[in-house]
Amino acid sequence: MGLDVYMSWKGMTKKEEDAQIEGFDVAIGHTGYLRGAYSGHIGLEAIYAFFDGVMLNHHEVKIDQHKIDKIKKNLQKLKSGMFKTQKKEFHPKEQKSYDDFLALLEKKFKEKKNPVVRFSG
């Protein structure tokens, strides 16, 4: 069990949607998918920390520049171990996935594709 995060955007193709379905892979942030599992390295703590101040109990969040800036700050805190709940290692493979997810989010926002992040789980 865990929390799945899916990004979608205007003009998203079927191929792009299908790329997000890789059997709960923690290393495919570049597709717009993040996995926070109850077991493993940092898992759910990373998801909650990454979206801290953005998610706010919503199942779907429209992304704007303010939210991107907040997510960037959260990622820096995650990388430096600044979140109080962070007791486990932020594995390099997971860290790259978060970097890739953020890069895609910024790209889609700049392209005016109206990215949306959905939380499931």
N, C-alpha and C positions, 0 to 999 in steps of 0.2 A: 504494500500500500504506500501511497505517497501523494504528492501534489504535482500535477502536470500543468505546464504553462505553455500556451500556444499563442503565437502572434499571427494575426491575419492583416491583410491590407487590400486596398482597392486594386482590382486587376490581378489578384493572386490567381495563379494557374493551378490546375489539377495536379500537375507535376510537382509544384511547390508545396501544395497541401500534402501530397503523398510522401514527400521527403521528410515530413515531420513525424511520420509513423514508422519508427524503427525499433519497436519493442522496448520502449522505456530507456533508450540510450542516453547516458548523461553527457555525451560528447558531441551532440549535434546542435548546439546553439546557433550555428551558422544557418540553420534551416528555419529558425524562429520557434524552436522547441527547447524547453528546459525541464528537467526532471529533478524533483526533490523527494527522495525516498526516506523512509523511517530508519533504514539501516544504511551503512556505507560511511563515507567520510563525513561531510558536513551536511549534505542532504537538505532536509526541510529548513534547517536553520538558515542556510544560504538563501533559499527562496524568500523566506520572510524578511531577511535582512536586505536582500537585493531590492525588494519592492516596498521596504519600510517607508511609510508616509505617502505611498502611491496607491497601494492596493485598497486600504481602508474598507475592508469587508465587502468589496464589490466582486462580482464574478467576472465582470468585463470592464476594462478600463480603456478609455480613449486616451491616446498619448499626445501630449503637447510638449513644447520646449521646456517648460518648468518641470514636468515629470521626468524628462530625459536628464536634465541637470541633477535632479534628486537621485535618480538611479545611478548616475556617474559617481556621485559622492558616496552613495551606499557601497558601490563596488570597491572604491578605494578603501573604505573602512573594512570591508570583508577581507581584502588582500592583506591589510596590515594587522588583522586580528583584533580590531577595535570593538567589535560587537560583544557585549557582555555574555551573551548566550553561546558564543563560539568556543566550544570545548574540543572540537575535532579539527583535523587538518583540512584546509581548503586545497584539495588535490589539484595538481597542475592541469590535469585533463579537464576537470570541472571548471577550473579558473578560466581556461581557454574558451570553454563553451559559453561562459558568462560574457567574456570579452566579445566573442563572436555575435552573441545575441544582441548585445548593446550596439555593436557596429551596424548590424542589420536594421535595428530599430531606428537608429539615427539616419541611416541611408533612406529608408522608406519614408521617414518624416520629411527629410529634405526634398525628396521626390514628390512630395504632396500626395502620398498614397494613403494617408489617413490610417496609420497603424493602430490596431486595437490588440490588447493583451487579454486573453481569457484564462481563467484559473479553473482547473477541474480536479476533483479528487477529494 
